[in-house]
Amino acid sequence: MSIIIGLIAQKLAGKDTVAEYLVQKHGAVSYAGGHILNDILAILGQTVSRDNETKLAVSLREAFGEEVLNSAILNRLQGVQAQLKLINGIRKPKEFIQAQQAGVRTVYIHSTPEVRFARYQNRQEKVDDGTLSFSEFIQQDEQSPTERDIVAIGEQAEFRLENNGQLDDLYAQVDQLIRQLLHS
């Protein structure tokens, strides 16, 4: 039996951390819309930045539908032989509905804005990391087309993980979730 988990989280709430842990500890296979976007940006010779990812995601969704990235991930996961499969980043209402219809188990990873901003200040993954003030960071959550629906979607998720403390606490929650999913 194969389980597909859909991770929902605002930026820097711990989505990638949970995905990496599930891959390393539980043998999950993970795909993210961001990976698809970054591959396209690289092919186009464009800088990998949050702004460019947002522009590309908006363009793809306008041209092919709100759930286009989610569809691409679900297509990739179809041929994968693994007990645990991950959609790393459900962001839009139609993606959430599509995931539910496909039997995806949805998980909302929550962190406070203050904790996420502290992580943002220390991260150097994208060229524009660490450049925003706290108020600009929050404004981006509220206004960016790729961010603004996440909290509402997350509140509808089947499961919720809190990630405001130590990694061991988060990992314990993830392990409990996996035990629950495998035995349900």
Residue pairs with C-beta under 8 A, 6 or more apart in sequence:
1 83
2 82
2 83
2 84
2 85
3 83
3 84
3 85
3 105
3 181
3 182
4 74
4 77
4 85
4 86
4 87
4 99
4 102
4 103
4 104
4 105
5 22
5 28
5 84
5 85
5 86
5 87
5 104
5 105
5 106
5 107
5 181
6 86
6 87
6 90
6 96
6 99
6 104
6 105
6 106
6 107
7 15
7 18
7 19
7 86
7 87
7 88
7 89
7 90
7 107
7 109
8 15
8 89
8 90
8 91
8 96
8 106
8 107
8 108
8 109
8 150
8 153
8 154
8 157
9 15
9 18
9 89
9 108
9 109
9 110
9 111
9 150
9 154
10 111
10 116
10 141
10 147
10 150
10 151
10 154
11 50
11 116
11 120
11 141
11 147
12 111
12 116
12 117
12 119
12 120
12 123
13 109
13 110
13 111
13 116
13 163
14 109
14 111
14 161
14 163
14 170
15 88
15 89
15 109
16 32
16 88
17 163
17 167
17 170
18 107
18 109
18 161
18 163
18 170
18 174
19 28
19 30
19 32
19 86
19 88
20 30
21 170
21 171
21 174
22 28
22 30
22 84
22 86
22 174
22 178
23 29
23 30
23 86
25 171
25 175
26 84
26 178
27 82
27 83
27 84
28 82
28 83
28 84
28 85
28 86
29 77
29 80
29 82
29 84
29 85
29 86
30 85
30 86
30 88
31 73
31 76
31 77
31 86
31 87
31 88
32 73
32 87
32 88
32 89
33 57
33 69
33 70
33 72
33 73
33 88
33 89
33 91
34 53
34 88
34 89
36 69
36 72
36 73
37 53
37 56
37 57
37 69
38 48
38 53
40 56
41 47
41 48
41 52
41 53
41 56
42 48
46 52
47 127
48 126
48 127
49 126
49 127
49 128
50 126
50 128
50 129
51 128
53 126
53 146
54 144
54 145
54 146
57 69
57 145
57 146
58 145
58 146
60 68
60 69
61 68
61 69
61 92
65 71
65 94
66 92
66 93
66 94
66 95
67 92
67 94
67 95
67 97
67 98
69 95
70 87
70 90
70 92
70 94
70 95
70 98
70 99
71 98
73 87
74 87
74 98
74 102
77 85
77 87
84 178
87 99
87 104
90 96
90 99
90 106
90 153
91 146
91 147
91 149
91 150
91 153
92 149
92 153
93 149
93 152
93 153
96 106
96 153
96 156
99 106
100 106
105 158
105 159
105 181
106 156
106 157
106 158
106 159
107 157
107 158
107 159
107 160
107 161
107 177
108 153
108 154
108 155
108 157
108 159
108 160
108 161
109 154
109 160
109 161
109 163
110 154
110 160
110 161
110 162
110 163
110 164
111 119
111 162
111 163
111 164
112 164
113 134
113 137
113 138
113 141
115 163
115 164
116 137
117 134
117 137
120 129
120 130
120 132
120 137
121 130
122 130
123 129
123 130
124 130
132 140
140 147
141 147
141 148
141 150
142 148
154 160
159 177
161 170
161 173
161 174
161 177
162 170
162 173
163 170
